[in-house]
């Protein structure tokens, strides 16, 4: 079988710039000629095995960072943006998109940012009430989308914050009681911890931190650790925000909450002990939740963040949807990339989870690119804590490529070798290439349609 060649010019250039080396010095340390390095950095030659070993031995680089994970995400995002009707006559071939993502990733991200700005401005103009009620009308990237993309392109792993949380919760590799640790921090700072029956209380004022008893235990611990992050990690969080260079104060404020939440999740489920436990239990979410005093959703989300260089876990995707099918949380360390706007494929089992509360649903699925996945889904409805309080209903999806399925307890008894066992799913209808789908809601924007009034099928058209 032929070995796939590795082209990683952009990553080589980034590594050299981070080390502050000239091409000549970098080539010398890698044991290659200057012209050869230049050709690799411009993707005219693949990265050789000798260079990969030199990167690992000389610079301690995790060679998995040379993979095309970021490039695949960029390609997926560009394909979706280019499916916009405004590009109907100028769709570049997939090979060109891959070249842009590999050779000019900053240019690709600039294009995506430009399209987001166009799309947001277009939506603003389409809503008369919104347009009339907005002063100035200057187009800008949504703060929420800007923060979402920040975590997305960090693989949802923030190394400095993750390690700080691990030092807090498991300083010697052994998990301490994070709640006891948090209480000790509050006591040392003269802050009184109180619990209230009022809903949605998490306020620090006048030396008192108040947390609502109407939330579940894992949520209370998470809220407590969120405040610990703001109290003890302020400098680290602010430094991370400075490096991110958000375009607005609103985006920075949202990201600050996100980083504090990241610390809370990483302290509740510290990296190395949690990774060991996940491997020991074969990623049994219920056992992990019981062992660490966390919720199913917290465990599933944490599994998708185990991307520490040199100590990576299984690459998972994680998503949360509401009853309308709208994605409210999303992250993927796999090749599967979710639609940036709108809902998920209706053939995906995450939508069925609302029908079977309290149960895990398993699904073998295949995306249009031929990649196969093991998908889990479960409802995570959240009570408001009283009869009159609303119940928030969500479903979560967690999955990995089928090559890792044997390491999951959920793969037991599934026929992984049977191609017919894999359900055909997509990303979203408007960019899905499948020509025969009984659940298609809109035609794919990249394909021509044939309409025959004398034929009647599931759809009123055929996809060319």
C-alpha positions in Angstrom: 0.0 0.0 0.0 1.4 3.4 -1.0 2.3 5.7 1.9 0.5 9.1 1.9 2.9 11.9 1.4 2.9 14.6 4.0 2.9 18.2 2.8 3.1 20.6 5.8 4.8 23.8 4.5 2.7 26.2 6.5 3.3 24.3 9.7 7.1 24.2 9.0 7.1 28.0 8.4 5.1 28.6 11.6 7.5 26.3 13.6 10.5 28.1 12.3 9.0 31.5 13.0 8.1 30.5 16.6 11.7 29.3 17.1 13.1 32.6 15.7 15.4 30.8 13.2 16.4 31.8 9.7 15.9 29.3 6.9 19.6 28.6 6.8 19.8 27.9 10.6 16.6 25.8 10.5 17.9 23.7 7.5 21.2 23.1 9.3 19.4 21.8 12.5 17.2 19.6 10.4 20.1 18.2 8.4 18.9 19.3 5.0 20.0 21.8 2.4 18.6 25.3 2.2 16.9 24.7 -1.2 15.3 21.5 0.1 13.9 23.3 3.1 12.6 26.1 0.9 10.8 23.5 -1.3 9.2 21.8 1.7 8.0 25.1 3.1 6.4 25.9 -0.2 4.8 22.4 -0.5 6.9 21.6 -3.6 8.3 18.6 -1.8 6.7 16.4 1.0 8.2 16.4 4.5 10.6 13.5 4.6 10.7 10.9 7.4 14.2 12.1 8.4 12.9 15.7 8.8 10.0 14.4 10.9 12.4 12.6 13.2 14.7 15.7 13.4 11.7 17.9 14.3 10.9 15.5 17.1 14.4 14.9 18.3 15.9 18.4 17.9 12.9 20.5 18.9 10.6 18.1 20.8 7.8 18.8 18.3 4.7 16.6 18.5 4.8 15.3 14.9 1.0 14.9 15.0 0.9 18.7 14.7 2.1 18.3 11.2 -1.2 16.6 10.2 -3.7 18.4 8.1 -6.3 18.9 10.9 -6.4 22.7 10.6 -6.3 22.4 6.8 -9.3 20.0 6.7 -11.3 22.4 9.0 -10.4 25.3 6.7 -11.4 23.4 3.6 -14.7 22.4 5.2 -15.4 26.0 6.2 -14.5 27.4 2.8 -16.7 24.9 1.0 -19.6 25.9 3.1 -18.9 29.6 2.6 -18.5 29.1 -1.2 -21.9 27.3 -1.3 -23.4 30.8 -0.7 -25.4 31.7 -3.9 -23.1 34.8 -4.3 -20.4 32.4 -5.4 -22.7 30.3 -7.7 -20.6 30.9 -10.8 -17.1 30.9 -9.2 -16.9 27.6 -7.3 -13.2 26.6 -7.3 -12.3 22.9 -7.4 -11.6 21.1 -4.2 -7.9 20.8 -5.1 -7.6 24.6 -5.1 -9.3 24.8 -1.7 -6.8 22.3 -0.2 -3.9 24.2 -1.7 -5.1 27.5 -0.2 -5.7 25.8 3.2 -2.2 24.2 3.2 -0.1 27.0 1.6 -2.0 30.2 2.7 -4.0 29.4 5.9 -4.0 33.1 7.0 -5.5 34.1 3.6 -8.1 31.4 3.9 -9.1 32.6 7.4 -9.3 36.2 6.1 -11.6 35.0 3.3 -13.9 33.3 5.9 -13.9 36.4 8.0 -14.8 38.5 5.0 -17.7 36.1 4.2 -18.9 36.2 7.8 -19.0 40.0 7.6 -20.9 40.0 4.3 -23.4 37.4 5.6 -24.0 39.3 8.8 -24.5 42.6 7.0 -26.8 40.9 4.5 -28.9 39.5 7.3 -29.0 42.9 9.0 -30.3 44.5 5.9 -32.9 41.8 5.5 -34.4 42.6 8.8 -36.0 46.1 8.6 -36.6 46.4 12.3 -33.1 45.5 13.2 -31.6 47.8 10.5 -33.8 50.7 11.7 -32.9 50.1 15.3 -29.2 50.0 14.8 -27.1 53.1 14.7 -24.2 53.5 12.3 -24.7 50.2 10.6 -20.9 49.4 10.3 -20.4 45.7 9.5 -18.5 43.7 12.1 -17.9 40.1 13.0 -20.4 38.8 15.6 -18.6 38.6 19.0 -20.2 35.2 19.6 -18.9 33.9 16.3 -15.5 35.4 16.8 -15.1 33.6 20.2 -16.5 30.4 18.8 -13.9 30.4 16.0 -11.1 31.2 18.5 -11.8 28.0 20.4 -12.5 26.1 17.2 -9.1 26.9 15.7 -7.4 26.1 19.0 -8.8 22.6 18.8 -10.8 23.6 21.9 -7.6 23.0 23.9 -5.9 26.0 25.7 -2.6 24.5 27.0 -1.7 27.1 29.6 -5.2 27.2 31.2 -5.5 23.4 31.0 -2.2 22.9 32.9 -3.1 25.6 35.5 -6.3 23.8 36.2 -4.4 20.4 36.5 -2.0 22.0 39.0 -4.9 23.2 41.0 -6.9 19.9 41.1 -4.2 17.3 40.8 -0.8 18.8 41.7 1.0 15.4 42.1 -1.0 13.5 39.5 -3.6 12.4 42.1 -7.0 14.1 42.0 -7.8 16.2 45.0 -11.3 17.2 45.9 -11.8 20.3 43.7 -14.6 21.6 45.9 -12.5 21.3 49.1 -9.6 23.1 47.2 -12.0 25.8 46.1 -13.4 26.3 49.6 -9.8 26.6 50.9 -9.0 29.3 48.4 -12.2 31.3 49.3 -11.4 31.0 53.0 -7.8 32.2 52.5 -9.2 35.3 50.7 -11.8 35.9 53.4 -14.7 35.1 51.1 -17.8 33.4 52.6 -19.5 30.7 50.5 -23.3 30.5 50.8 -26.0 28.6 49.1 -29.4 30.0 48.2 -32.7 28.6 47.0 -33.0 31.3 44.4 -32.6 30.3 40.8 -29.5 31.1 38.7 -27.6 32.7 41.6 -23.8 32.9 41.2 -22.7 36.2 42.5 -19.6 37.4 44.3 -20.2 40.6 46.2 -19.2 42.1 49.5 -17.0 39.1 50.4 -19.8 36.6 49.8 -20.1 34.0 47.0 -23.6 32.8 46.5 -24.5 29.6 44.6 -28.0 28.3 43.9 -29.1 25.0 45.4 -31.6 24.5 42.6 -28.9 23.3 40.2 -27.4 19.8 40.2 -24.3 19.0 42.2 -21.9 18.9 39.2 -23.3 22.3 38.1 -22.7 23.8 41.5 -19.1 22.5 41.5 -18.6 23.9 38.0 -19.9 27.3 39.0 -17.7 27.3 42.1 -14.6 26.5 40.1 -15.6 29.1 37.5 -15.3 31.8 40.2 -12.0 30.3 41.4 -10.7 30.8 37.9 -11.6 34.4 37.9 -10.1 34.9 41.4 -6.8 33.0 41.0 -6.1 32.9 37.2 -6.9 36.5 36.3 -3.4 37.3 35.0 -3.3 34.1 32.9 -6.7 34.7 31.4 -6.0 38.3 30.6 -2.7 37.3 28.9 -4.5 34.7 26.8 -7.1 37.3 25.8 -4.3 39.7 24.8 -2.8 37.1 22.6 -6.1 36.4 20.9 -6.5 40.0 19.8 -10.3 40.1 19.8 -11.9 42.8 17.7 -14.4 44.1 20.3 -14.8 44.4 24.0 -17.9 42.2 23.8 -15.9 39.4 22.2 -13.2 39.7 24.8 -15.8 39.6 27.6 -17.5 36.5 26.2 -14.1 34.8 25.7 -13.2 35.6 29.4 -16.2 33.7 30.5 -15.3 30.9 28.1 -11.7 30.7 29.5 -13.0 30.6 33.1 -15.4 27.9 32.1 -12.5 26.0 30.4 -10.6 26.2 33.7 -13.6 25.0 35.6 -14.1 22.0 33.4 -10.4 21.1 33.4 -10.2 21.4 37.2 -13.3 19.2 37.6 -11.8 16.7 35.2 -7.9 17.2 35.3 -6.1 16.1 32.2 -3.8 13.3 33.1 -6.0 11.5 35.7 -9.0 11.9 33.5 -7.2 10.6 30.4 -6.1 7.5 32.4 -9.6 6.9 33.7 -11.1 7.3 30.2 -8.7 4.7 28.9 -9.3 2.3 31.8 -13.1 2.5 31.5 -13.0 2.4 27.7 -14.6 5.8 27.7 -17.7 4.8 29.6 -19.3 8.2 30.2 -21.5 7.1 33.1 -18.6 5.5 35.0 -16.4 8.6 34.4 -19.2 10.9 35.6 -19.6 8.9 38.8 -15.8 8.8 39.4 -15.3 12.5 39.0 -18.6 13.9 40.3 -19.4 15.4 36.9 -22.3 15.4 34.6 -22.6 13.3 31.4 -22.4 16.5 29.3 -19.3 17.7 31.2 -17.5 14.4 30.6 -18.5 14.2 26.9 -17.2 17.8 26.3 -14.0 17.1 28.2 -13.3 14.0 26.1 -13.3 16.3 23.0 -10.6 18.5 24.5 -7.9 15.9 25.2 -5.5 17.3 22.6 -2.4 18.0 24.6 0.7 17.7 22.5 2.5 14.4 23.2 -0.4 13.1 25.3 -3.5 13.2 23.1 -6.6 11.2 23.7 -8.9 9.8 21.0 -10.0 12.6 18.7 -13.7 13.1 19.4 -16.3 15.4 18.0 -18.9 16.9 20.5 -22.1 18.7 19.8 -25.2 19.9 21.7 -28.5 20.6 19.9 -31.8 22.0 21.0 -35.2 20.6 20.1 -35.3 22.6 16.9 -32.1 21.0 15.8 -30.0 24.2 16.2 -26.4 23.5 17.3 -25.7 25.4 20.5 -22.2 23.9 21.2 -19.9 22.3 18.7 -16.3 21.1 18.5 -14.5 18.5 16.4 -11.0 17.1 16.7 -12.0 14.7 13.9 -12.4 15.2 10.2 -16.1 15.7 10.7 -16.9 19.4 10.7 -20.3 20.8 11.7 -22.3 23.3 9.7 -21.4 26.8 10.9 -24.9 28.0 10.5 -28.2 26.2 11.0 -28.9 22.7 12.1 -27.3 19.3 11.7 -28.2 16.4 9.3 -31.6 15.0 10.3 -30.4 11.4 9.7 -27.9 11.8 12.6 -29.0 10.0 15.8 -28.6 13.1 18.0 -32.1 14.2 16.9 -33.6 10.9 18.1 -32.2 11.3 21.6 -35.2 13.4 22.7 -37.5 10.4 22.0 -35.5 8.0 24.3 -34.7 10.0 27.5 -32.0 8.6 29.7 -30.6 6.2 27.1 -27.5 6.2 25.0 -28.2 5.8 21.3 -25.4 4.2 19.1 -25.0 4.8 15.4 -22.5 3.8 12.8 -22.4 6.5 10.2 -20.6 7.5 7.1 -20.1 11.0 5.7 -20.1 11.9 2.0 -16.2 11.9 2.0 -16.3 8.1 2.9 -15.1 8.5 6.5 -16.9 6.3 9.0 -17.8 7.2 12.6 -19.2 5.7 15.8 -21.7 8.2 17.1 -23.3 8.4 20.5 -26.3 10.5 21.4 -28.2 11.1 24.6 -30.7 13.7 26.0 -29.4 16.0 28.7 -32.5 17.8 29.8 -32.0 20.2 32.7 -34.6 20.8 35.3 -35.1 24.4 36.6 -35.4 23.1 40.1 -39.0 23.8 40.8 -42.5 23.1 39.4 -42.8 26.5 37.7 -39.3 26.7 36.4 -38.8 25.8 32.7 -37.0 22.6 31.7 -34.2 23.1 29.2 -34.1 20.3 26.7 -30.9 19.4 24.8 -29.3 16.4 23.3 -25.6 15.8 23.0 -23.6 13.9 20.4 -20.2 12.4 20.8 -18.3 10.3 18.3 -15.0 9.3 16.8 -13.7 7.7 13.6 -14.4 4.0 13.5 -10.7 3.2 13.6 -10.8 4.1 17.3 -14.1 2.4 18.0 -12.6 -0.7 19.7 -11.4 1.5 22.5 -15.0 2.5 23.4 -17.3 0.3 25.4 -20.1 1.5 23.1 -18.7 -0.4 20.1 -19.3 -3.8 21.8 -21.5 -6.0 19.7 -21.6 -3.6 16.7 -20.7 -5.0 13.3 -18.0 -2.6 12.4 -16.9 -4.6 9.3 -20.4 -4.5 7.7 -20.5 -1.6 5.2 -24.3 -1.7 5.2 -24.4 -1.0 9.0 -23.2 2.5 8.4 -26.0 5.1 7.9 -25.3 7.8 5.3 -25.3 11.2 7.0 -24.1 14.6 5.9 -23.1 18.0 7.3 -26.0 20.2 6.1 -28.3 19.8 3.1 -27.0 22.8 1.2 -23.4 21.4 1.0 -24.2 17.7 1.0 -23.4 15.9 -2.3 -25.7 12.9 -1.8 -28.0 12.6 -4.7 -30.5 10.3 -3.1 -31.7 11.3 0.4 -35.3 11.0 1.6 -34.7 13.7 4.3 -33.2 16.4 2.1 -34.8 19.8 2.9 -33.1 22.0 0.2 -31.1 21.2 -2.9 -27.3 21.4 -2.8 -26.1 24.8 -4.0 -23.2 23.4 -6.0 -25.2 21.0 -8.2 -27.5 21.5 -11.2 -31.1 20.3 -10.9 -33.3 18.5 -13.3 -37.1 19.0 -13.1 -39.4 16.6 -14.9 -43.1 17.5 -14.5 -44.1 13.9 -15.7 -42.2 12.2 -12.9 -42.9 12.1 -9.2 -40.5 11.1 -6.5 -39.7 12.0 -3.0 -38.3 15.3 -4.2 -39.7 17.6 -6.9 -36.3 17.5 -8.7 -33.3 15.3 -9.5 -29.8 16.3 -8.6 -27.5 16.4 -11.6 
